Amino acid sequence: MQSENKTATAVEAGRYVKRPIPVSAIQWDGSEEVLLIITQWVGVSGLTLESGEIVNYDRENEKIYLPTLEGPHAGSMGDYIIRGIKGECYPCRKDIFEESYDSLTMMDVPSELLQSKTQNLNFGEVIEALRSGHHATRTGWNGKGMQIFFIEGRTLDGDEFREWPNNANAAYKTEAEVVISPHIDLKAADGTYVTGWKPSNLDMLAADWQIVY
C-alpha cells in the first residue's frame, strides 16, 4: 500500500493588538483606612479566601492577600488593586501598573466601551450608573479627580471590625457582627476617600453629571 505524500501548508502568524479595555484601580498606601475601602471594594466580586475573609492583612509583613479567580494573591504597600472586566480584583505592582496604564478621563475611553449617554445625566441616572459599577463626577465640581462610586453592603466579623482604627469604641464593643449598609463613597480632589458621601441639594438637582468610566 502506497503512502500518500502530504505537502505541509505554510501558516503565517497573524498580528493582533489588545483591545483598550478600561479598568478601575485603587492604590493601597499602607493605611488601614484605605484597606477598609479596598476590602469593601473587593467584596463586590463575591470572592473570598479559604478562611472566609474577603481580604487578609498580614501586619507583620505588611502584605494583603486578596481572593482572585486564580486563587489568593499577595499585594504590598504601594501596589494597585485592579478590578477586571468580570468584576474580579487583583494586585499589581506600582512600577508595572504605571508602565501599563494611563489615567483615563471620560473623553479618553473609546466610544464603543461607553453607554450611549455619558454626559448631562440627572442624579437618578447617575445612581443607576453607579450600581452598574461606573464612577461619576460633576462638571460643576472644581476639584480635579473628584468622583463618586457605589459600595455594596456586607457583614463583618465584630472582632475583625474592632481592629480598625477608631472602631474600638462603645458603639461596637459587644457586636458579634457589624453590618455595613450599601453606600456611596467619594474620591476627593486630594486623593483621600470619604466613606458614606451624602449629596447636597445642588448635587441631587444638577443635570451636569457625567460618567468618568
C-alpha positions, 0 to 999 in steps of 0.5 A, a space after each residue: 500500500 502506497 503512502 500518500 505524500 502530504 505537502 505541509 501548508 505554510 501558516 503565517 502568524 497573524 498580528 493582533 493588538 489588545 483591545 483598550 479595555 478600561 479598568 478601575 484601580 485603587 492604590 493601597 498606601 499602607 493605611 488601614 483606612 484605605 484597606 477598609 475601602 479596598 476590602 469593601 471594594 473587593 467584596 463586590 466580586 463575591 470572592 473570598 479566601 479559604 478562611 472566609 475573609 474577603 481580604 487578609 492583612 498580614 501586619 507583620 509583613 505588611 502584605 494583603 492577600 486578596 481572593 482572585 479567580 486564580 486563587 489568593 494573591 499577595 499585594 504590598 504597600 504601594 501596589 494597585 488593586 485592579 478590578 477586571 472586566 468580570 468584576 474580579 480584583 487583583 494586585 499589581 505592582 506600582 512600577 508595572 501598573 504605571 508602565 501599563 496604564 494611563 489615567 483615563 478621563 471620560 473623553 479618553 475611553 473609546 466610544 464603543 466601551 461607553 453607554 450611549 449617554 455619558 454626559 448631562 445625566 440627572 442624579 437618578 441616572 447617575 445612581 443607576 450608573 453607579 450600581 452598574 459599577 461606573 464612577 461619576 463626577 460633576 462638571 460643576 465640581 472644581 476639584 480635579 479627580 473628584 468622583 463618586 462610586 457605589 459600595 455594596 453592603 456586607 457583614 463583618 466579623 465584630 472582632 475583625 471590625 474592632 481592629 480598625 482604627 477608631 472602631 474600638 469604641 462603645 458603639 461596637 464593643 459587644 457586636 458579634 457582627 457589624 453590618 455595613 449598609 450599601 453606600 456611596 463613597 467619594 474620591 476627593 480632589 486630594 486623593 483621600 476617600 470619604 466613606 458614606 458621601 451624602 449629596 447636597 441639594 445642588 448635587 441631587 438637582 444638577 443635570 451636569 453629571 457625567 460618567 468618568 468610566 
